């Protein structure tokens, strides 16, 4: 649904590198090849709103990698961080960002009732 026009995703170099690290580390546990992972990451680079982070809110959340996601959301003026781990993003409303589960985000964009 990334190219549906119903929402825009944002990406930063640190977050892209984190995606690459996690996906390639889990190669034995996911049904993708290294080349397919590279293709997905290249696609994200093509369609995403690319952002540079000039400020750091760290430490704000428990996990520094979650802080990286929050910084990108703030910099890109995103309304939502879509995650299954909403509890990891407590108190982010002060940045005018809300953590939301994927099923709830689908409701927001009109894809699910």
JOLINVEN-V602264 format. One record per residue. N is the residue number from 1. RES is the residue in one letter. SS is DSSP state (hx for helix, st for strand, lp for the rest). PSI is psi in degrees with one decimal (NA if undefined). NEAR is the number of other C-alpha atoms within 12 Angstrom. Layout:
N,RES,SS,PSI,NEAR ; N,RES,SS,PSI,NEAR
//
This chain:
1,X,lp,-2.6,12 ; 2,X,hx,-37.6,18 ; 3,X,hx,19.1,13 ; 4,X,hx,-18.6,12 ; 5,X,lp,-0.1,11 ; 6,X,lp,-13.6,15 ; 7,X,lp,164.9,23 ; 8,X,lp,137.4,24 ; 9,X,lp,153.8,30 ; 10,X,st,150.7,34 ; 11,X,st,148.8,35 ; 12,X,lp,161.8,29 ; 13,X,hx,-46.8,22 ; 14,X,hx,-39.0,23 ; 15,X,hx,-40.3,30 ; 16,X,hx,-42.5,29 ; 17,X,hx,-35.5,21 ; 18,X,hx,-44.2,20 ; 19,X,hx,-46.8,25 ; 20,X,hx,-45.3,25 ; 21,X,hx,-48.9,17 ; 22,X,hx,-47.4,19 ; 23,X,hx,-43.4,24 ; 24,X,hx,-28.3,23 ; 25,X,hx,-29.0,17 ; 26,X,lp,15.8,16 ; 27,X,hx,-36.7,17 ; 28,X,hx,-17.3,12 ; 29,X,hx,-2.0,11 ; 30,X,lp,149.4,14 ; 31,X,lp,50.6,13 ; 32,X,lp,149.7,17 ; 33,X,lp,167.1,17 ; 34,X,hx,-40.8,20 ; 35,X,hx,-38.7,15 ; 36,X,hx,-39.0,17 ; 37,X,hx,-44.7,24 ; 38,X,hx,-40.3,20 ; 39,X,hx,-41.7,15 ; 40,X,hx,-45.0,22 ; 41,X,hx,-39.8,27 ; 42,X,hx,-40.3,18 ; 43,X,hx,-45.6,18 ; 44,X,hx,-41.0,26 ; 45,X,hx,-30.7,24 ; 46,X,hx,-42.6,16 ; 47,X,hx,-17.4,20 ; 48,X,lp,156.7,24 ; 49,X,st,107.2,23 ; 50,X,st,128.7,22 ; 51,X,lp,145.0,26 ; 52,X,lp,138.6,21 ; 53,X,lp,119.9,23 ; 54,X,lp,1.5,13 ; 55,X,lp,160.0,15 ; 56,X,lp,134.5,20 ; 57,X,lp,10.5,23 ; 58,X,lp,152.3,16 ; 59,X,lp,132.9,15 ; 60,X,lp,-43.4,22 ; 61,X,lp,169.3,22 ; 62,X,lp,-41.1,16 ; 63,X,lp,122.2,17 ; 64,X,hx,-28.9,20 ; 65,X,hx,-30.0,25 ; 66,X,hx,-35.4,30 ; 67,X,hx,-38.1,27 ; 68,X,hx,-39.5,35 ; 69,X,hx,-43.4,40 ; 70,X,hx,-43.8,46 ; 71,X,hx,-41.4,36 ; 72,X,hx,-42.2,35 ; 73,X,hx,-42.1,37 ; 74,X,hx,-47.3,31 ; 75,X,hx,-37.3,26 ; 76,X,lp,0.4,27 ; 77,X,lp,41.2,20 ; 78,X,lp,147.2,28 ; 79,X,lp,-30.5,26 ; 80,X,st,148.1,33 ; 81,X,st,117.5,40 ; 82,X,st,117.8,30 ; 83,X,lp,150.2,21 ; 84,X,lp,-16.1,15 ; 85,X,lp,57.8,15 ; 86,X,hx,-29.2,23 ; 87,X,hx,-20.9,19 ; 88,X,hx,-9.6,25 ; 89,X,hx,42.1,33 ; 90,X,lp,144.2,22 ; 91,X,lp,12.5,17 ; 92,X,hx,-8.4,28 ; 93,X,hx,-25.4,19 ; 94,X,hx,-16.8,15 ; 95,X,hx,11.2,24 ; 96,X,lp,35.6,19 ; 97,X,lp,143.5,26 ; 98,X,st,135.3,27 ; 99,X,st,131.6,30 ; 100,X,st,142.6,26 ; 101,X,lp,152.5,20 ; 102,X,hx,-43.0,19 ; 103,X,hx,-35.4,16 ; 104,X,hx,-35.0,21 ; 105,X,hx,-38.2,23 ; 106,X,hx,-35.3,19 ; 107,X,hx,-43.2,14 ; 108,X,hx,-41.5,18 ; 109,X,lp,6.4,19 ; 110,X,lp,21.6,13 ; 111,X,lp,-9.0,15 ; 112,X,lp,144.8,11 ; 113,X,lp,NA,10
//
